[in-house]
Amino acid sequence: MYSIEKNFMPNANFYKVMEQERRDSYKYGGRTVFSKAKQPKNEGQLNLFD
């Protein structure tokens, strides 16, 4: 072990990172095991004319 790694503590929240990766993967041509990643549905205001 190198001295630089001796006291290293990761500070990333794994679940937040994965959530962001899933949310943004369609922007970069991401894929799932079934198909291309799709843009997530808008969770904000509903569309009046769906």
Buried (B, 14 or more C-beta within 10 A) or exposed (E): EEEEEEEEEEEEEEEEEEEEEEEEBBEEEEEEEEEEBEEEEEEEEEEEEE
